[in-house]
Amino acid sequence: MTDATLQDPDFAQTAHALLGDRGFTSDPDLLDPWLTDWRGRYTGRACGLASPANTQELATLVKLCGKQGVAIVPQGGNSGMVGGATPGRSGNEIILSLRRMNAVRSFDPESKTITCEAGMVLQTLHETVETKGMRFPLTLGGKGSATVGGLVSTNAGGTQVLRHGTMRAQVLGLEAVLADGSVLDTLTPLKKDNRGFDLKQLLIGSEGTLGVVTAATLRLLPQIGTRIVVWAGLDSIQSARRLLLHCEERGKDALEGFEVIPSHSLDAVLDHLPAARAPLADRHAWYALIELVSDRANDTGLAHLTEGMLAEALDKGLLADATIAANETQAEAFWLLRDSISAAERAIGPAMQHDISVPVDRMADFVEQAIEIVERKFPRCEAIAFGHLGDGNVHFHVLAPPGADRASWEAQDAKEISAFVYDLVTQWGGSISAEHGIGQDKVAIFEQLGDPIALNVLHKVKQALDPDGLLNPGKLLKA
Amino acid sequence: MTDATLQDPDFAQTAHALLGDRGFTSDPDLLDPWLTDWRGRYTGRACGLASPANTQELATLVKLCGKQGVAIVPQGGNSGMVGGATPGRSGNEIILSLRRMNAVRSFDPESKTITCEAGMVLQTLHETVETKGMRFPLTLGGKGSATVGGLVSTNAGGTQVLRHGTMRAQVLGLEAVLADGSVLDTLTPLKKDNRGFDLKQLLIGSEGTLGVVTAATLRLLPQIGTRIVVWAGLDSIQSARRLLLHCEERGKDALEGFEVIPSHSLDAVLDHLPAARAPLADRHAWYALIELVSDRANDTGLAHLTEGMLAEALDKGLLADATIAANETQAEAFWLLRDSISAAERAIGPAMQHDISVPVDRMADFVEQAIEIVERKFPRCEAIAFGHLGDGNVHFHVLAPPGADRASWEAQDAKEISAFVYDLVTQWGGSISAEHGIGQDKVAIFEQLGDPIALNVLHKVKQALDPDGLLNPGKLLKA
């Protein structure tokens, strides 16, 4: 097997005959853009790029791949964080894109559901349902490229999980092609169905290792009528935790998001985005970005509730200062500060990112202690944490010492730092992957730190459903 | 193997030595009450009743059973509807009761969770969390005997699913003993955890065929402050559907339950319960039992909302008449009418009960058409439907002709009727088991009408995790 060429020329010919010009290519120039993950950490090889037009074509392709021993790497928007959609090095894999399968199959305003194909991009989904007066309650930074199939396969999170749950909570039904080429269809949106354990749940979050999701029935909500976005200054992460509890109690179901941002991250964003301005005049150790929504337009009740909630929090000393976005433009500006943290940190220099969770009520303690321990253990590095406090999920970044050489730092120190952070999280009863998945990035550390009993079950199920390792080999679990 | 005796006396001795007098018995008199399901439809045989004191004892017992080829039938409150907790006829099975494992392991008011052992009875769970000012948002008729382990293993439903989901939605973490005696522990309540596909989801609803649930971390809600219960009279099931949509739109998150009851069922209940009274003066073709709740005490806003919602419904012709329960006693009396339907129907004569679901927006059409088709096909039988319209789940009962002999009717006509009903439901894209599970009652019909692809996957997973068929053989799937 040499670079991006086929051992068995029959495979490419047969695949091409099956899928046509638009459906299959093994042209290295056309393959190249999809061989590297968007963060540029992994580059693999592939003997083809398949883009079937429909589920039946995909089912036939999967059977062909099975016969010829060619593995399949499903790739959605190629916006994953852990190399889960990037092929390995063998060259005996094809990349599978469902870009041509992006249709809305049905929309039901009464039951508030949409059934769409896996290739639909998240932003298109948002726009599609908005024209119908509805909304899809999950969003994230990569919404312009992330696809429904990828979101389901990775059980994606985002900034609305606090109120609405992860992708798992949005999926009412699935269609998927399994490793033997059979099509599992659970698209009928039954609210209650106890015919056996729930196979749809097994596919959600399986990162394309058990089946290829081809369509999903998703739940929708009424469109947002009123949105209130608050930027608050806090003296500590412990205050943030107390403020969160206060907001949950007072805001109830209106509380849609609660993100925390350390001063370091805000500074970095303000340096990075010249047009951006700090929402508050004074500097604070931490900031909270809080969103409350109502599906009634001009809901003055929500405004009153928010004002009362903040006044009480100020009285109780839970926050030092706060400002409410005056309009949608300002609300978007507040969110842009939050959404630009990763890019701003990246501009400063190399850093290791860790997407971790611990039980919500331990998160503040964890952040305080982990930052101290990591900075003591790795002098001259800076540790920062930001993100979804309300979900017990922060992005824990460790920045290289100023002036460090990226390549050598990433090759050595960074690996040691990550191992240390993951060990620490595991000691705290947490997860080394809160929302990004395992992909190829965390396979080794997962096998090392994961519960051996859980790993054993994962391997058994994988073996049962994909005995030949046809689907996304080497992702989530060791091949 | 003869009646309830052991082929291998070593097994009983070893099990007894392991679990002690309180933990193991093979005394036929002590076994007898647990050999028959509570509806009296199935009677099996067992070579022992095991009641381990803790998870470790159970893990050791499972390994022993594996070695000696003795199968394990987990039994919670023995209140299941499909014989899922009743042993088969081989006699080479033990009944496993977790009645001694009923402790609260931890309670966390801040994260609103409780971790309790599987043997805890649902009513005890309700009472336990009520003393802490919280509530557990799932209830059903068998709450006085149903256990947490049984509720998880069957993904139980009940009358609050409309707002809060089935048991699956309440479970944040699980502990379970697997077929090889290993203990899977996912009790750490992480809100977000994407380390592999979710094994907890696999165990929920697996009816004890993949593992024995020994403990669960469950989500709690603030206690109900105000409850409003409405009894409405309607002219048709189509009106009920329109009324449901209206209540969902107007009641929003306050809408906790929406049950429908046909006049026949109310008549039967009023005959059955001499002290009961009809909530409305006039007779209507259908009734809706509607519950709205708020966690604020004396929430006058909820009262106004309900009154406005009903007035508008009356204006729109969605209901003919309605009454709001004046106090808690009356609210309980309304619910008692609903909860007594099964008992009242049983007192009239033999009937076949079908726990079915179709997509919510098709349920009214289904009920109308199915009643007509079934009554035409089986003259002199009466078909009735009642239950959880808001979940697309009704209990579809077909009553034997007046004066029919129970034994001969159940042996012949009843089987034909059920097969017909299940065929019809399947044609409508529905489920032959909405909330009761498959157990032993529906194994054959599930294998016959179920999606062969889904069945194939279920069998593969079962084979992978329990290759020797140790756990609840012959339930959910053919042994």
Interface residues (C-beta under 8 A of the other chain):
Chain A: D108 E110 S111 T154 N155 G157 V161 T166 R168 L178 S182 V183 L184 D185 T186 T188 P189 L190 K191 K192 D193 N194 R195 G196 F197 D198 L199 Q201 L202 L203 I204 G205 S206 L210 L245 K252 D253 D295 S357 V358 P359 V360 D361 H388 D391 G392 N393 G429 G430 S431 I432 S433 A434 E435 H436 G437 I438 F446 G450 D451 I453 A454 L455 N456 V457 L458 K460 V461 Q463 A464 L465 L476 L477
Chain B: D108 E110 S111 T154 N155 G157 V161 T166 R168 L178 S182 V183 L184 D185 T186 T188 P189 L190 K191 K192 D193 N194 R195 G196 F197 D198 L199 Q201 L202 L203 I204 G205 S206 L210 L245 K252 D253 D295 S357 V358 P359 V360 D361 H388 D391 G392 N393 G429 G430 S431 I432 S433 A434 E435 H436 G437 I438 F446 G450 D451 I453 A454 L455 N456 V457 L458 K460 V461 Q463 A464 L465 L476 L477
